Amino acid sequence: MSEEFAQPPKPRSDLGIRTLSGVIMMLIAAGAIWVGGPLFAIFIAVITVGLLFEWTKLVLKLTTAPVARLLWILGGLIYIGFATAFLVFLREFAEIYILLGIIGVVIATDTGAYFAGRTFGGPKIAPAISPSKTWSGLFGGMSAAALFISIEGTYTEGFALWQPLTGAAMAIVAQVGDFFESWMKRRAGVKDSGNLIPGHGGLFDRADGLVAVLCATAIVVVTLQMTGQP
């Protein structure tokens, strides 16, 4: 997700690079998800390894205590592994629009938060963690996510009140994931989790919100199944 969604506009050349690399990322991800099979398996493996690699790099800078490092790395294996495993589950056993909807909600959250924060500004949420993230950005992300999931729901299952409420809740989770990564980077003393993606930083910079949403959604699904809810 955007590291600073209320910052001043970037130079035009940087915006062009960010846009191009963003489009390429979305095309690769959408293609792998849509095609499935070996291509999707390779895509998931690469993403998982990349996320764990960047997580480990952050952890090694975040603390020097061996036990703390071990616990952080184990936590990353659970956090990232759980998210990517649920992504595979959705692709293989659920309607594809559900997976695409989750990804779309995160993208809508990121986009709405960035433009609302840049347009309206206002009070910061947690300046000690991420100095430029604002409340207007948070509500902009929630509104965009609610709108997106309502539109998708209208075309797939028919509109229902739970859809915008779910979208707004997922937006909050996505931004919590964003703040969590920002906190890790601040503790580690780095700006980005990596430099793999031109204009965007690392994989974790792009997938922080999605990982959080996938984990939260998986927990909800498992809980509902265990309690016998449909």
BELLIN-V912698 format. One record per residue. RES is the residue in one letter. SS is DSSP state (helix for helix, strand for strand, loop for the rest). PSI is psi as a letter, one per 30 degrees, with the letter a starting at -180 (NA if undefined). OMEGA is omega in degrees with one decimal (NA if undefined). Layout:
res | ss | psi | omega
RES | SS | PSI | OMEGA
RES | SS | PSI | OMEGA
//
This chain:
res | ss | psi | omega
M | loop | l | -177.8
S | loop | k | -179.1
E | loop | e | 179.1
E | loop | j | -174.9
F | loop | g | 175.4
A | loop | g | -177.5
Q | loop | l | 176.9
P | loop | l | -179.7
P | loop | k | 178.7
K | loop | l | 176.2
P | loop | l | -175.1
R | helix | e | -178.1
S | helix | e | 178.7
D | helix | e | 178.4
L | helix | e | 178.7
G | helix | e | 178.6
I | helix | e | 179.3
R | helix | e | -178.8
T | helix | e | -178.9
L | helix | e | -179.5
S | helix | e | 177.0
G | helix | e | 178.6
V | helix | e | 179.6
I | helix | e | 178.1
M | helix | e | -178.5
M | helix | e | 179.4
L | helix | e | 179.1
I | helix | e | -179.0
A | helix | e | -179.1
A | helix | e | 179.2
G | helix | e | 180.0
A | helix | e | 179.8
I | helix | e | -176.6
W | helix | e | -177.7
V | helix | e | -179.4
G | loop | a | 176.6
G | helix | b | -177.8
P | helix | e | -179.8
L | helix | e | 178.9
F | helix | e | 179.2
A | helix | e | 178.2
I | helix | e | 179.6
F | helix | e | -179.4
I | helix | e | -179.7
A | helix | e | -179.9
V | helix | e | -179.7
I | helix | e | -178.5
T | helix | e | 179.3
V | helix | e | 179.7
G | helix | e | 179.3
L | helix | e | 179.5
L | helix | e | 178.0
F | helix | e | -179.6
E | helix | e | 175.9
W | helix | e | -179.1
T | helix | e | 177.4
K | helix | e | 178.0
L | helix | e | -178.2
V | helix | e | -178.5
L | helix | f | 176.1
K | helix | f | -176.0
L | helix | e | -178.5
T | loop | l | 177.0
T | loop | f | -178.9
A | loop | k | -176.9
P | helix | e | -178.4
V | helix | e | 178.7
A | helix | e | 177.5
R | helix | e | -179.4
L | helix | e | -179.5
L | helix | e | 178.0
W | helix | e | -179.3
I | helix | e | 175.9
L | helix | e | 176.4
G | helix | e | 177.7
G | helix | e | 177.1
L | helix | e | 179.8
I | helix | e | -175.7
Y | helix | e | -177.7
I | helix | e | 179.9
G | helix | e | 178.7
F | helix | e | -178.6
A | helix | e | -177.9
T | helix | e | 176.3
A | helix | e | 178.7
F | helix | e | 176.5
L | helix | e | 177.4
V | helix | e | 178.7
F | helix | e | -179.7
L | helix | e | -178.6
R | helix | e | -173.7
E | helix | e | -170.0
F | helix | f | 179.4
A | loop | l | 175.1
E | loop | k | -173.9
I | helix | f | -179.0
Y | helix | f | 177.7
I | helix | e | 178.4
L | helix | e | 179.3
L | helix | e | 178.1
G | helix | e | 178.6
I | helix | e | 178.6
I | helix | e | 179.5
G | helix | e | 178.1
V | helix | e | -179.9
V | helix | e | 177.7
I | helix | e | 178.4
A | helix | e | 177.9
T | helix | e | -179.5
D | helix | e | -177.8
T | helix | e | -179.9
G | helix | e | 179.3
A | helix | e | -178.3
Y | helix | e | -175.1
F | helix | e | 177.2
A | helix | e | 178.8
G | helix | e | -179.5
R | helix | e | -177.1
T | helix | e | -172.2
F | helix | f | -179.6
G | loop | b | 177.1
G | loop | a | -175.5
P | loop | k | 178.2
K | strand | k | 179.6
I | loop | e | -178.2
A | loop | i | -174.4
P | loop | f | 179.0
A | loop | f | 179.9
I | loop | e | -179.3
S | loop | j | -167.7
P | loop | f | -173.5
S | loop | f | -179.7
K | loop | k | -173.4
T | strand | l | 175.4
W | helix | e | 178.1
S | helix | e | 175.7
G | helix | e | 177.9
L | helix | e | -178.4
F | helix | e | 174.7
G | helix | e | 176.8
G | helix | e | 178.0
M | helix | e | -179.6
S | helix | e | -179.7
A | helix | e | 179.1
A | helix | e | 178.6
A | helix | e | 179.1
L | helix | e | -178.0
F | helix | e | -175.6
I | helix | f | 176.3
S | helix | e | 178.7
I | helix | e | 179.5
E | helix | e | -179.9
G | helix | e | 179.1
T | helix | e | -176.8
Y | helix | f | -177.7
T | helix | e | -176.1
E | loop | f | -172.1
G | loop | k | -174.8
F | loop | k | 173.7
A | loop | l | -175.2
L | helix | e | -177.6
W | helix | f | -176.0
Q | helix | e | 178.2
P | helix | e | 177.8
L | helix | e | 177.2
T | helix | e | 178.4
G | helix | e | 179.3
A | helix | e | 178.9
A | helix | e | 178.4
M | helix | e | 177.7
A | helix | e | 177.6
I | helix | e | 179.2
V | helix | e | 179.8
A | helix | e | -178.2
Q | helix | f | 170.9
V | helix | e | 176.1
G | helix | e | 177.3
D | helix | e | 179.1
F | helix | e | 179.4
F | helix | e | 178.6
E | helix | e | 177.4
S | helix | e | 178.0
W | helix | e | 178.2
M | helix | e | -179.0
K | helix | e | 178.6
R | helix | e | 177.3
R | helix | e | -178.9
A | helix | f | 178.8
G | loop | h | 179.5
V | loop | l | 179.8
K | loop | e | -178.0
D | loop | l | 178.0
S | loop | f | 179.6
G | loop | a | 179.0
N | loop | g | -176.3
L | loop | e | -172.7
I | strand | j | -177.9
P | loop | k | 177.7
G | loop | f | -176.1
H | loop | f | -175.7
G | strand | b | -176.9
G | loop | l | 178.7
L | helix | e | -178.4
F | helix | e | 175.5
D | helix | e | -179.1
R | helix | f | -170.4
A | helix | g | -176.0
D | helix | e | 179.6
G | helix | e | -179.3
L | helix | e | 178.4
V | helix | e | 179.9
A | helix | e | -178.8
V | helix | e | 178.3
L | helix | e | 179.0
C | helix | e | -178.8
A | helix | e | 179.6
T | helix | e | 178.4
A | helix | e | 179.1
I | helix | e | 178.6
V | helix | e | -178.9
V | helix | e | -180.0
V | helix | e | 179.4
T | helix | e | 179.1
L | helix | e | 179.1
Q | helix | e | -178.3
M | helix | f | 179.9
T | loop | g | 176.8
G | loop | g | 178.5
Q | loop | l | -179.6
P | loop | NA | NA
//
